[in-house]
């Protein structure tokens, strides 16, 4: 069954349009991050109460574009590219296939200290855990639970204690504070991936990689209670639905980006993505 996914940037965060190309049925789903905007964050609430609306807007926009840039810089590293502090080249831009002109322009600018620290952290993490990338920037969704999102990375990480590779979902952040909602976000991607690709991933491990933190420029935390984290995500989704309506449609669209669901095949316990390594389900 072929599906086309359209990412919609709206006046109230990201939404996803899921279109069945056979029946032409369309479903709109809010992003996991959109849903988690209603999750309690006392520290953020205090900061917003003591900050002007203009300063809040600037901080949000700066954080958003810097986070997007860092994700794309890491994507280039995964593709085997060397990222220079002077900025991303035209050839590297073409590899990313971006349509967001603002992001393209920002990628060409020299790296900030924060972005440079984040990239060093990614390099140090790669050296320590010797990752084998299966897929990055992978679209997942759940019609059953009503959400969608794009997970940062899925692949295998080396475990020094067991002397073997384990399958992981990893989400990277440039924030130096570890918010509880990050666990819920990644847990939602885990369940969304199970539904999108029709495979149970009970033994997969979930981790939050904070970049630009500590002397090694990264901090890595495993989510031990992924089932509990997903239950809490669903409770947050209930609050979101109570506030905005369960069948709410996306508000004013400011930008859209369309792409097809990542091509894959299934055979027994194996998921094989096009032009990528296999995921073996234990």
WOFEN-V101009 format. One record per run of one state. SS is the DSSP state (alpha for helix, beta for strand, coil for the rest). FROM is the first residue (numbers start at 1). LEN is the number of residues. If there is no record, write none. Layout:
ss = (SS;SS)
from = (FROM;FROM)
len = (LEN;LEN)
This chain:
ss = (coil;beta;coil;beta;coil;beta;alpha;coil;alpha;coil;alpha;coil;beta;coil;beta;coil;alpha;coil;alpha;coil;alpha;coil;beta;coil;beta;coil;beta;coil;alpha;coil;beta;coil;beta;coil;alpha;coil;beta;coil;beta;coil;beta;coil;beta;coil)
from = (1;3;11;13;21;26;32;39;42;50;53;79;84;85;87;88;90;97;101;108;113;130;132;143;147;160;164;174;181;197;205;212;218;223;226;245;253;261;264;268;270;274;278;281)
len = (2;8;2;8;5;6;7;3;8;3;26;5;1;2;1;2;7;4;7;5;17;2;11;4;13;4;10;7;16;8;7;6;5;3;19;8;8;3;4;2;4;4;3;2)
